[in-house]
Structures are given as structure tokens and as C-alpha cells.
Amino acid sequence: QVQLEESGGGLVQAGGSLRLSCAASGRVPSSYNMGWFRQAPGKEREFVANINRLGDGADYADSVKGRFTISRDNTKNTVPLQMNNLKPEDKADYFCAAEQSWPRPQKDPLEYDYWGQGTQVTVSS
């Protein structure tokens, strides 16, 4: 199994930045593709970004492309999500997740096997 723990959420003004981090532990975290998802109150969980095992391939939701950057450090087993130019509509609980599909990471949250507890991001206008 893989254990995931998010951190870095908080309150920020529109236009500001936050850096979320996901710490992975357990069964060889570097063998998993990693994803970030978010869920706003009353809405379904949605894809934000993912990154492959080696960290040389990433994909983003159109709504965050150009503002968010996902990366990973397999020596530290961390997966940061840098969020810039935050907008009120980015307000949500953010979750990291792990899955083992091949050849590329998935965008469907149902494909992910392990999840963290989430961290809350609030953006004031």
C-alpha cells in the first residue's frame, strides 16, 4: 500500500500563490503515477494535474493550464503542486492520489488506487 498526505493549503487572495505538497510513503511510491484532484462543495471530484512515474510527463486540466505546475521528487517521495494566479473558482479541497496504469497517467479519479485526506484551499476575491 501507499500512504499519502497533503499539506500546504490555506487562505490566499485572488492572484496569489500557494504550493501544495503530497508526501508519499509505503510500497515504492516512485512506481506510481501521481495525480492532484479537487472537490468543491456540492460538486464532483475533478482532475487537476497528473505526472508519470519518472516525472518527465505531466498533464493538466484546461482550467489550470498555465497557472499550476505539478512536479515530483522521487528521492524525497514528494509531489508538489505549485498554484499561481489563483482564482476564486479554484477554491476546493485538494487531494493527491496514486495509480499504476501504463503507458500514461489517468485523469479519471476512479482509476486511482490510493488517496490522501485532502487539504483545503480558499481563495478570496
QUIWOKA-V533863 format. One record per residue. N is the residue number from 1. D_FIRST is the distance of its C-alpha to the first C-alpha in whole Angstrom. Layout:
BEGIN
n=N d_first=D_FIRST
n=N d_first=D_FIRST
END
This chain:
BEGIN
n=1 d_first=0
n=2 d_first=4
n=3 d_first=7
n=4 d_first=10
n=5 d_first=13
n=6 d_first=17
n=7 d_first=20
n=8 d_first=24
n=9 d_first=25
n=10 d_first=28
n=11 d_first=32
n=12 d_first=34
n=13 d_first=37
n=14 d_first=37
n=15 d_first=37
n=16 d_first=35
n=17 d_first=32
n=18 d_first=29
n=19 d_first=26
n=20 d_first=22
n=21 d_first=19
n=22 d_first=16
n=23 d_first=14
n=24 d_first=10
n=25 d_first=9
n=26 d_first=6
n=27 d_first=5
n=28 d_first=9
n=29 d_first=9
n=30 d_first=12
n=31 d_first=12
n=32 d_first=11
n=33 d_first=14
n=34 d_first=14
n=35 d_first=16
n=36 d_first=18
n=37 d_first=20
n=38 d_first=22
n=39 d_first=24
n=40 d_first=27
n=41 d_first=29
n=42 d_first=30
n=43 d_first=28
n=44 d_first=25
n=45 d_first=22
n=46 d_first=23
n=47 d_first=22
n=48 d_first=23
n=49 d_first=22
n=50 d_first=19
n=51 d_first=19
n=52 d_first=18
n=53 d_first=16
n=54 d_first=19
n=55 d_first=21
n=56 d_first=24
n=57 d_first=24
n=58 d_first=23
n=59 d_first=25
n=60 d_first=26
n=61 d_first=27
n=62 d_first=31
n=63 d_first=31
n=64 d_first=30
n=65 d_first=31
n=66 d_first=33
n=67 d_first=32
n=68 d_first=28
n=69 d_first=26
n=70 d_first=23
n=71 d_first=22
n=72 d_first=19
n=73 d_first=19
n=74 d_first=17
n=75 d_first=18
n=76 d_first=17
n=77 d_first=14
n=78 d_first=16
n=79 d_first=17
n=80 d_first=21
n=81 d_first=23
n=82 d_first=26
n=83 d_first=28
n=84 d_first=32
n=85 d_first=35
n=86 d_first=33
n=87 d_first=35
n=88 d_first=35
n=89 d_first=33
n=90 d_first=30
n=91 d_first=30
n=92 d_first=26
n=93 d_first=23
n=94 d_first=21
n=95 d_first=17
n=96 d_first=15
n=97 d_first=12
n=98 d_first=10
n=99 d_first=11
n=100 d_first=12
n=101 d_first=16
n=102 d_first=18
n=103 d_first=21
n=104 d_first=21
n=105 d_first=18
n=106 d_first=19
n=107 d_first=21
n=108 d_first=20
n=109 d_first=18
n=110 d_first=17
n=111 d_first=15
n=112 d_first=12
n=113 d_first=9
n=114 d_first=8
n=115 d_first=11
n=116 d_first=12
n=117 d_first=15
n=118 d_first=18
n=119 d_first=21
n=120 d_first=24
n=121 d_first=27
n=122 d_first=31
n=123 d_first=33
n=124 d_first=37
n=125 d_first=40
END
